Amino acid sequence: MASIAIPPAYAIFTSAGDSPAPSSSQQPPAQPLSKASTSPPQSLIPVPPVYALFPPAKPKTLSSISSHCRLPTPPASPPCSEPHPIPPHRSHDPAKNQKRSDPFQFGSRYLEATDDVFEFNAWDHVETSPEYKEYAEAQFSKQRSSPVSDYDKLRFNSNPAKWWTQFYKNNNANFFKDRKWLFQEFPVLRKATAEDGGEVRLLEVGAGAGNTAFPILAQNRNPGLRIHACDFSAQAVELIRTHPQYDAPPVGSIFADVWDISSTDSPLPPNVEAGSVDIVLMIFIFSALSPNQWEAAVRNVSHLLKPGGKVLLRDYGRGDLAQVRFRAGRYMDENFYARGDGTRVYFFEEQELRGIWEKEGLQVQVLGVDRRLLVNRQRKLKMYRCWLQGVFQKACSGLTEQSTETHIERSHASYTDST
């Protein structure tokens, strides 16, 4: 049998197609096997190194064997780089998924085209889709066509305190959650409640059951902080006065009284002097007033504030889910509704709210729109929310640029001197 010697660790293949063979003109004559070998010819014969006879013939060109011996190109290795960290607002890890806490930034989870909208419970800064806007306008048209009767409109507007008193009798202090986000959105509260904050008078209008006042009091370290909580519902004021921290707050003091912010007969709350308040807090209260009460309410607030004093406000914006959901028989005026329990609510436009406060001489320090998309991941529902949030400041000649923080610092100096 014809065979060729090959380098060590290889074997001779004589079957066709197993290995490329040189042409007959290149192949040297075969040499006989050793006499000691009596084994019959094999198609596969290992050859020890010492018995290697001839090296394999070399092809004339590399191209003659390229089709047989070309190896596949290995895949390119990815560049050496560390994986991109998941931003906190995109993480599903509760220990890491804290969103941005900058004031008036309203979060940082932006909805992008490639996102699964139902991956998270909420998305920030989401504009309503054209389909939703069309649906909302259709809802508003239906609401206008079925307004509140003149009789009910008179009932709801003539004595609004009556309806809120009934509301708090039915719900006590359990309806609203404590507003722990206040310090995040309004940093002036951090300075007012700091241990060295000095004398600070904070008036909360529409205090309800104390879901704003008591969370502030719980974090207060300023012995000079005096919180005056007011509401036009006597039942709400009673709930505040019976709170465990009312008579013996850890630090500072709190008082509660009945007062209607839009009153023309009593423009000042009990035991509060004109020009004595550093901060007025209005959280979802301005919307409870009818449009014809706005002017008197803003005038009363301005009268209470010190020069440079601030109003901290958060309320409903037009197009909010709560507005779109109103059915027939609840529309009282444009963007103004009566709820099923008789309480009233207004939904503001940004420029509208700005004009209301500027008209009475208060400066708009900042006014933002918080648009958020909430989703029900189980039922695959989308819910568009819209709130307005602003800081308004009282100014006077010679004190245009002074802020409440400056007044707090001055009060602190005099407070320290007096003690």
C-alpha positions in Angstrom: 0.0 0.0 0.0 1.3 3.4 -0.8 1.8 5.6 2.2 3.7 8.7 3.1 5.6 9.6 6.2 4.2 12.5 8.1 5.4 14.5 11.1 5.0 13.0 14.6 1.6 13.1 16.3 -0.2 12.8 13.0 -1.5 9.7 11.1 -1.7 8.7 7.5 -5.2 9.0 5.9 -5.6 7.0 2.7 -9.3 7.3 2.2 -10.4 9.9 -0.2 -11.5 13.2 1.1 -10.0 12.9 4.6 -7.0 15.1 3.8 -5.7 16.9 0.7 -3.2 14.7 -1.2 -0.4 16.0 -3.4 -0.5 15.3 -7.1 1.2 12.1 -8.6 3.9 14.2 -10.2 4.9 15.5 -6.7 4.6 12.2 -4.8 7.9 10.3 -4.2 8.0 6.5 -4.7 6.7 4.5 -1.7 9.1 2.7 0.6 8.4 -0.9 1.8 7.4 -1.4 5.4 9.7 -3.0 7.9 10.2 -6.7 7.4 9.3 -7.2 11.0 5.8 -6.0 10.2 3.4 -8.6 9.3 0.3 -6.6 9.8 -2.0 -6.2 6.8 -2.3 -2.7 5.3 -4.4 -0.4 7.2 -6.2 2.8 6.1 -4.9 4.5 9.3 -1.3 3.7 10.4 0.4 5.6 13.2 4.0 6.3 12.4 6.5 6.7 15.2 8.9 9.6 14.9 12.0 7.5 14.0 10.2 5.9 11.1 9.2 9.1 9.4 10.4 8.7 5.9 9.5 11.7 3.8 7.9 15.0 4.6 4.6 15.7 2.9 4.9 17.4 -0.5 4.4 21.1 -0.5 1.7 22.5 -2.7 2.7 24.9 -5.4 0.6 27.7 -4.0 -1.4 28.4 -0.9 -4.5 28.8 -2.9 -4.6 25.1 -3.8 -5.3 24.1 -0.3 -7.1 27.3 1.0 -10.5 25.8 0.5 -9.6 22.9 2.8 -7.6 24.4 5.6 -9.0 27.8 6.1 -10.3 28.1 9.7 -13.3 30.1 10.5 -12.6 33.6 11.8 -13.3 33.8 15.5 -15.8 36.4 16.6 -14.4 39.7 17.7 -14.1 40.1 21.4 -16.2 42.9 22.9 -14.3 45.9 24.2 -13.3 45.6 27.7 -15.6 47.9 29.7 -17.6 47.7 32.8 -21.4 47.3 32.5 -23.4 50.6 32.7 -24.9 51.0 36.2 -28.6 51.1 36.4 -29.8 54.6 37.3 -31.5 54.7 40.7 -34.9 55.7 39.2 -34.7 52.7 36.8 -33.8 50.1 39.5 -36.3 47.6 40.8 -34.2 47.2 44.0 -36.0 49.1 46.8 -32.7 50.0 48.3 -31.6 51.8 45.2 -34.7 53.0 43.4 -34.9 56.4 45.1 -35.7 59.2 42.6 -34.3 62.7 42.5 -35.2 64.8 45.4 -34.4 68.3 44.0 -37.2 70.9 44.7 -39.5 71.4 41.8 -37.8 68.7 39.7 -40.7 66.3 40.2 -38.7 63.1 39.7 -36.4 61.9 36.8 -38.0 58.8 35.5 -38.6 59.9 31.9 -40.7 57.7 29.6 -38.8 56.9 26.4 -40.0 55.4 23.1 -38.4 52.0 23.9 -39.7 51.7 27.4 -42.4 49.3 28.6 -44.9 51.7 30.1 -46.0 49.1 32.6 -42.6 48.3 33.9 -43.0 50.9 36.7 -45.9 52.3 38.6 -45.2 55.9 37.7 -43.4 58.0 35.1 -42.4 61.7 35.5 -42.9 64.7 33.2 -45.3 62.8 30.9 -47.3 64.9 28.5 -50.8 63.6 27.7 -51.1 61.8 24.5 -53.2 63.2 21.6 -55.7 60.4 22.2 -56.1 61.3 25.9 -56.4 65.0 25.1 -59.2 64.2 22.7 -60.9 61.9 25.3 -60.5 64.6 28.0 -62.1 67.3 25.9 -64.9 65.0 25.0 -65.5 64.4 28.7 -65.4 68.2 29.5 -68.0 68.7 26.7 -70.3 66.1 28.4 -69.8 67.7 31.8 -70.8 71.2 30.5 -73.9 69.7 28.9 -75.1 68.3 32.3 -74.3 70.9 35.0 -75.2 71.1 38.6 -78.8 72.4 39.1 -79.1 76.0 40.2 -80.6 74.8 43.5 -77.6 72.6 44.2 -75.1 75.2 43.1 -76.6 77.6 45.7 -76.4 74.8 48.3 -72.7 74.1 47.7 -71.6 77.7 47.4 -73.6 79.3 50.2 -72.0 77.4 53.1 -68.9 75.4 52.0 -67.8 74.9 55.6 -70.9 72.8 56.2 -69.7 70.2 53.6 -66.2 70.1 54.9 -67.4 69.7 58.5 -69.5 66.7 57.3 -66.5 65.3 55.4 -64.3 65.3 58.5 -67.1 63.8 60.6 -67.2 60.9 58.2 -63.5 60.5 57.6 -61.8 61.7 60.8 -58.1 61.9 60.4 -57.6 58.8 58.3 -58.5 60.1 54.8 -55.4 62.0 53.9 -51.8 60.7 54.2 -49.2 62.7 56.1 -47.4 64.9 53.6 -43.8 63.9 54.3 -42.6 65.4 50.9 -43.0 69.0 52.1 -39.3 69.4 53.1 -38.2 68.1 49.8 -40.3 70.5 47.7 -40.0 73.5 50.0 -36.4 73.8 51.4 -37.4 77.0 53.3 -39.1 74.6 55.8 -35.8 73.0 56.6 -34.3 76.3 57.6 -37.4 77.2 59.6 -37.3 74.0 61.5 -33.6 73.9 62.1 -32.3 74.1 65.7 -30.9 77.6 65.1 -33.9 78.7 63.0 -35.0 81.5 65.4 -38.5 82.8 65.8 -40.6 81.7 62.8 -44.4 82.1 62.5 -45.9 79.5 60.1 -49.6 79.7 59.2 -51.2 76.8 57.5 -54.5 77.6 55.7 -56.9 74.7 55.2 -55.1 72.6 57.8 -57.7 69.8 57.8 -56.9 67.1 60.3 -53.3 68.1 60.6 -51.7 66.0 57.9 -49.3 68.8 57.1 -48.8 70.5 60.4 -47.9 67.5 62.5 -45.4 66.0 60.1 -43.6 69.4 60.2 -43.8 69.5 63.9 -42.4 65.9 64.1 -39.2 67.0 62.3 -38.9 70.4 64.0 -35.8 71.2 66.1 -36.5 74.9 66.4 -37.9 76.0 69.8 -38.9 79.3 68.2 -41.2 77.7 65.6 -44.9 78.6 66.1 -47.4 76.8 63.9 -50.9 78.3 63.5 -53.2 75.8 61.8 -56.5 77.2 60.5 -59.5 75.7 58.8 -63.1 76.9 58.2 -64.4 73.6 59.4 -64.8 73.4 63.2 -64.7 69.6 63.0 -61.2 69.7 61.3 -60.0 72.1 64.0 -61.3 69.8 66.7 -59.3 66.9 65.2 -56.1 68.9 65.4 -56.8 70.0 69.0 -57.3 66.4 70.1 -54.1 65.2 68.4 -51.6 63.7 71.0 -48.9 66.2 70.1 -51.1 69.3 70.2 -50.8 70.1 73.9 -47.2 68.9 74.3 -45.3 69.1 71.1 -41.7 67.8 71.3 -40.2 71.2 70.2 -42.0 74.4 69.3 -45.7 75.1 69.6 -48.9 74.7 67.6 -52.3 76.4 67.8 -55.5 75.7 65.8 -58.4 78.0 65.1 -61.4 78.3 62.8 -60.9 80.8 60.0 -62.1 81.4 56.5 -59.3 82.6 54.3 -61.7 84.4 52.0 -63.6 86.2 54.8 -64.1 89.9 54.3 -65.4 90.3 57.9 -62.5 88.6 59.6 -59.4 89.1 57.4 -57.1 87.9 60.1 -57.1 84.6 62.0 -57.5 84.7 65.8 -54.4 85.8 67.7 -52.5 86.5 64.4 -51.4 90.1 63.7 -51.0 91.7 60.3 -47.5 91.5 58.9 -46.4 88.9 61.4 -46.3 85.6 59.4 -43.1 84.3 57.7 -44.6 81.4 55.8 -48.1 80.6 54.7 -48.7 77.0 53.7 -51.6 76.2 51.3 -51.7 72.6 50.3 -54.8 71.7 48.1 -56.8 74.5 49.7 -56.9 77.2 47.1 -58.9 74.9 44.8 -61.6 74.5 47.4 -62.6 78.2 46.9 -64.9 79.5 44.2 -63.4 81.9 41.7 -65.2 84.8 43.2 -63.4 84.2 46.5 -59.8 84.2 45.1 -59.2 88.0 45.3 -60.2 88.3 49.0 -58.2 85.2 49.9 -55.0 86.4 48.3 -55.5 89.9 49.8 -55.9 88.4 53.3 -52.7 86.3 52.9 -50.7 89.3 51.7 -52.0 91.3 54.7 -50.7 88.6 57.0 -47.2 88.2 55.6 -44.1 90.0 56.6 -42.3 91.8 53.9 -40.4 89.0 52.1 -42.7 86.4 53.5 -43.6 83.4 51.3 -46.6 81.4 50.3 -46.0 77.7 49.6 -48.7 76.3 47.4 -49.6 73.0 45.7 -52.9 72.3 44.0 -54.7 70.7 41.1 -54.0 71.4 37.4 -56.4 71.4 34.5 -56.7 68.0 32.8 -55.9 66.0 36.0 -57.5 62.6 36.1 -59.8 63.7 39.0 -61.3 66.4 36.6 -61.7 64.1 33.7 -63.5 61.5 35.8 -66.3 63.8 36.8 -69.7 62.6 35.5 -72.9 64.4 34.8 -74.4 66.7 37.4 -71.1 67.8 39.0 -70.1 70.7 36.7 -70.7 74.1 38.3 -68.5 76.4 36.1 -65.5 76.1 33.8 -62.9 73.9 35.6 -65.0 74.1 38.8 -66.9 71.1 40.2 -68.9 69.8 43.2 -67.8 66.4 44.5 -70.2 63.8 45.5 -69.8 64.8 49.2 -70.6 68.4 48.4 -67.1 69.8 48.7 -65.8 71.9 45.8 -62.7 71.7 43.7 -61.2 73.9 41.0 -58.5 72.9 38.4 -56.0 75.6 37.5 -54.1 76.6 34.4 -50.5 77.6 35.1 -50.8 81.2 33.7 -54.2 81.6 35.4 -52.7 80.8 38.8 -49.8 83.1 38.2 -52.0 86.0 37.3 -54.2 85.6 40.4 -51.2 86.1 42.8 -49.4 88.7 40.7 -52.6 90.8 40.6 -52.4 91.3 44.4 -48.7 92.3 44.2 -47.0 89.0 45.2 -44.0 88.0 43.2 -43.9 84.5 41.6 -40.6 83.0 42.7 -41.2 79.7 41.0 -44.3 78.0 39.5 -44.1 74.5 38.1 -46.3 71.9 36.6 -46.0 68.3 37.9 -47.2 66.0 35.2 -47.1 62.3 36.1 -48.3 59.1 34.5 -49.5 56.5 37.0 -50.2 53.0 35.7 -52.1 50.0 37.0 -49.8 47.2 35.9 -52.3 44.5 36.7 -55.2 46.0 34.8 -53.0 47.8 32.2 -54.5 51.2 32.9 -52.9 54.6 32.4 -53.8 57.6 34.6 -52.5 61.1 33.9 -52.1 63.3 36.9 -51.4 67.1 36.9 -50.6 69.4 39.8 -49.3 72.9 40.1 -46.7 73.9 42.7 -45.5 77.4 43.4 -43.7 79.8 45.8 -45.1 83.4 45.9 -43.3 86.2 47.9 -44.5 89.4 49.3 -42.3 92.4 48.5 -42.3 96.1 49.5 -40.2 99.1 48.6 -36.6 98.7 49.5 -37.0 94.9 50.1 -37.7 93.6 46.7 -35.0 90.9 46.7 -35.1 90.0 50.3 -36.2 86.4 51.0 -37.9 84.8 53.9 -34.6 83.1 54.8 -33.1 86.5 55.5 -36.0 87.3 57.8 -35.6 84.0 59.6 -31.9 84.7 60.1 -32.7 88.2 61.5 -35.4 86.7 63.8 -32.9 84.2 65.0 -30.4 86.9 65.9 -33.0 88.8 68.0 -34.3 85.5 69.4 -30.8 84.6 70.6 -30.2 88.0 72.0 -33.4 87.9 74.0 -32.5 84.5 75.5 
